[in-house]
Structures are given as structure tokens and as C-alpha cells.
């Protein structure tokens, strides 16, 4: 159906309103604590599954499928990065899904052991649902305007049409049978197909609707709608008998079966029952009902929405009767860092550790380290993540824009596992060979420059803008502070042989904690780089300000000046430019550990909930413009770069249009009509504001769900 002109004009008006009213979420959180929930994966509504050793899902905003090893607690991504995918399912060593890479939809299969992908359909099929069990794959096929169930044998490669009604859907499969929902008689009934005998039979054909079957061996559980009251029933193919399992005034829906155990949803609650016993037990409440739960062995996989409407999958252990972590992000967090839009941290489980990148704008988490590696101490800028890999004994970088991981230091280098710092695309690091050599590597070009060579390991190093800081070890907690100008290639000693506890670089200043004999205290000093002058920041007789961290014009430090016990330190945030303490503070119940000040924000591990430590962050200023995210392609044509595409109808309906349009500059965001054809038309938002007539013309003549928004990096 074509959109009328008034709909096209309305779309243009809504577009303009959206553009001018939408603001990045991460830019409006100054002074507000944000708890980063990376414990459970943020997933799309494409579905998920669990079986045997693996669980599968699709992370929100990604195209690939995540395959998670439940025992090893590791995950890999499969499938190409461009095409849309739905219905990921897993059984044994096989994963199946529906893929759009050839313009329509096809069923794909991936062999986890062989790491091999196979296209099961040739383009003549129109699959919309897929399931797998043992070596059998089934899907609902809408070819020729009908809806029937097809079976594919992984062992033989044979495809069999198992229903002929043209009104079959919601297939389920076991090693010996296929079952489905069928409306050949006007209402929904349950039919099944015996694979060995190649025979179709009816399981139940009552007048009421029987829907959503789930099959295990020869048992089928399903919904039975009796006069508007939906209950769960089970049918045994072997005995030919039907049995009612639930009887409640609330509707019981979305059943899933494994052996004798079945799960279902009742009034938003996830419940567990046994087909040989009466009654059921509640597992979880307020679950997401639009995606059915999955059960296998001692695990139940289901979805919930958090306070931000982010969909997260949860795993429940039936044996221990408690929820357990799932995914590489489910471990205990540590070693956080942040910079304007992003936060990184280590998520460590019993068997694995991962670097997690959290995008504060999209509120999504991504594992950026390699599976099986041993990462520690991640740092982030608005373009790169860097960490030390204990297995490779090397520094590793991850390009956020390109999604590429790269080893920074070669096999001849011996980088320190703690002495490295990141600012933009500049990485300062120490090669600890016969001497301690300081290098700055440009991560965008790969060029490395040696700054200085030291006899002893420096006490600390830092980099900010075009300046490098290091503190030489003079012994007995004493050090000398040096500043290096990368542009002028000039070294300045700004403090010599003083007793200190920490030094850091901020915007045009150096700050450090120095012991003053007269007051018997550690006091904060700063050096103004432009003026070449040293001044006192804070001094308190017999009380200390130590371990300063600087970013922008702010200093974060530990203080004990108002503590009863001198050993009892708390934290302060101080504005060097205003000469006053910051008005933005964390809550009184915060329990701050491992704090880091970077970019426009403070990040820390918070143990206020001792059973659930989490990463917290608070912005103290608006983010800077991203000066480091230059166009690597060197051209003015966005088409030369990488891009992401979004369906206009989808983002228009779900309210995320403003977020999508705000991902880049207006001249890099295009509305694309007839995408992928020789007649493709792309109109940038910049052009729309200059002259909207062409845009409105195409909006009037194109269905909303056929319009693509293309956002170039």
C-alpha cells in the first residue's frame, strides 16, 4: 500500500521535530549515577535458545549470532555481519537460523565443531520459523502463498514436506517426530509426522484452539483454549492419550518441554511443572512474554526487560533453584575506565575473563577481547580500547569504529602490564627491557615514537592531549616529575626529588600529592603548563590528600581531613579552574572501589550491594566533540566508508528514530529508497533541510517498511 501525500508530509514534519528535539542520552546525565548492568546480555527480539552445551542469542544492535559455551563460559560470534537474522536455535553441535543475506529469507546451519556454515534453502523457500533437534531441522515455509512445514535431515541432506494443508505453523521437532499447529479445519489443532514411517496424523482436533506445541521424544505439550481459558495439555504419541496439566483462572501460555519437565508463563510469571505430577512452582516473575522460555537439562532460559526497557536474557538453574550468570558479561566486574561515551571493565568468571565495552548512548555491552585470552586493565577513549593480554604478553587495541582488534606491541617488545595510558588515539607505554623506554604509539597510523629512556621503572606515567608525564623513582617514596611536549619535543623537570603519592595530567596542568614537612601532611600541588608556575591546591595540617587523578579541569583524590581516624579516607572531586569542590557527587550509600577519572566521567566498582558488585559511572561535564573520530577514508563521500542500516518503519514505530538519526552528522545520515537496486536513491538529512521536496516525493511513493536509514561512520 502506498503512503498518501499527507503521510509523506507528516513524516517530514515528524523527522524535523525528532532531529531538533532528540539529544544523546549520555549527554544529559551530568551528576547522575548510572549503574551499568552487564550481568546479563542485552538481546534483540529475534529469539534465543538453549540445548546441550550451548545457548544462542543475538545481541541488540548486532547482526551476528552469539554462541555461548555453558561449561567453558566462553562465546563466539557466527554468521556474517551484514544480514538480518532471526530465530537462532541450537541442538548439540548445530545452530540454525533464518538469514536475509540473499534478499529474501533462507535457513542456515552452522556446525560448531567443524566451524562450517551451510545454506539449507536455495531461495525458492520462504521460511519464517525454524527449529532443530538431533539431526532434524524443521521450518514453516510460506512459498506459493501457503504455509507448510518442511523437514531437513542433516545426515542425508534430504528435504521433506511433512504437511500439506497449506495452513501449518509453529513447528517443533524431536529425533523421531515433527509436530505443528494446523488450521485446516478452521480452528487450530495439533498434528504430528512420524519421520521413520513418513506418516502424518492428528494429535488433537478438539473444537477449541490448540496452539504453540513443544515436542520432546514422543510427548507434545501445547496450549488449549477452552472458551477463552487457556491451559497447558500434554499428548503422548505412544499411548495416544491427552492429559490436562494446568487448571487456573489465568491463562497458561508458551509451554516448553524437556523430558518430564515443562515450563510455561502465567500472568507474567515463569512456572515449572512435571507432566506426571499436579501443580507447578514459580521460578521468576514479570518476564517478557513475547519470547517463549526455553528449557534444557537443569537450565531454563528466558527474557526480562530492565528499567530502561532493554531486553536481557536470564538463566535459571533448576538443580540449585537459583539464577546464574550467562554470557561473557556475567562475571564479577573489575578495573573500570571511562571516556565520555564509553565505559570498559573486566568481567571475570571462574573460567574466563573478558573486556566489556559499554556504550552509554545505546546502553549496550560488547565483548571486545578474544575468547580464551587473559586481559587485564582495559582503558578507553572515544575511538579505542586498549588492554594488556597476559597470555600474549602484549598490549592489544580494539578500534570501536571498525570493530577490529589488533596487537599493538610486537614480540620483541616487553611492555609493562600496568604502565600504559591512553588519550584519544595516543597510547603511552613502557618497554621494560634492559632499560625502561617510554613510547607513544599512534593507534590510527601505527607510528611509534620514543620519548625517553630511564634507568629505573617510573613510579607513574600519564598522557593528556600533546603532553606526556612521568615520575622517576628517587627512592624512599621520593620522585622527580617530568613533563614532555610532543609538539615541541621538549622535556621539563617540574619537581625534583620530593616525597609524593601520585601524579596525573589534566587539561593544561599537572597535579600531584607532595609531603610538606611543616604541616606533616600530603598536600595537593599543581603546575600550570601555560604559565610554567606551581601553586598549592589544598593543604591541611596533619591530614592528607593523596593519589590524585586528573581529567579535563577536574581532580579526583583521596582525603582524610574530616575523618576521625587518619587512616579513614574518603573521596573528593575538585575543580581546578574554579578553585572549588565539584557540585556533582555520588550518593551517600556509594561504596567506591577502583575509581578512575577519565574523559568527562568518573567510573568505579561499587560494593553497596555486597552480593552484587557493579560498575557505576557519573559524568561531571558534557562530552567533548569527538576530535579523534576522523574519517579514515579521507574523502567527502560518505559512501566510501562503513555504515549501518536501519528499517525506517521499525525505528519509526518503536520510538528509536531520534537515536538513529543522532548517531552521526546530518551529512552522513541518508534516507535510502530502492536500496540495493540500480535505481537506488539516497538523500541526506542535510539535503532534506535545504530542500525537502524530493524527500517528500519519495516518501509519498514508498512504503515506510521499504525505506532504509543508512548511517555512515
Secondary structure, DSSP 8 states (H G I E B T S, - for coil): ----HHHHHHHHHHHHHHHHH---GGGG-BT-EEEE--SS-BEEEEEEEEETTEEEEEETT--SEEEEETTTTEEEEES-SSS-EEEEEEETTEEEEEE-TTSS-EEEEEETTTTEEEE---SS--EEEEEEETTEEEEEE-GGG-BEEEEEETTT--EEE---SSBEEEEEE-SSEEEEEE-TTSS-EEEEEETTTTEEEEEE--SSEEEEEEEETTEEEEEEEETTEEEEEEEETTTTEEEE----SS-EEEEEEETTEEEEEETTEEEEEETTSS-EEEEESS--TTS--EEETTEEEEEEE-TT--EEEEEEETTTTEEE--STT-SEEEEEEEETTEEEEEEE-SS-EEEEEEETTTTEEEE-S-TT--EEEEEE-SSEEEEEETTTTEEEEEETTTTEEEE-S-TT--EEEEEEEEETTEEEEEEESSSEEEEEEETTT--EEEEEEESS--SEEEEETTEEEEEEEEETTEEEEEEEETTTTEEEEEEEEEEEEEEEEETTEEEEEEEETTTTEEEEEEEETTTTEEEEEE-BTTB-EEEEEEETTEEEEEE-TT-SSTT--EEEEEETTTTEE-S----TT--EEEEEEETTEEEEEE-SSTTS-EEEEEESS-----TT---TT-SS-GGGS-EEEEEHHHHHHHT-HHHHHTTS-GGGEEEEESTTSTT-EEEEHHHHHH--HHHHHHHHTS-GGG-EEEEE-
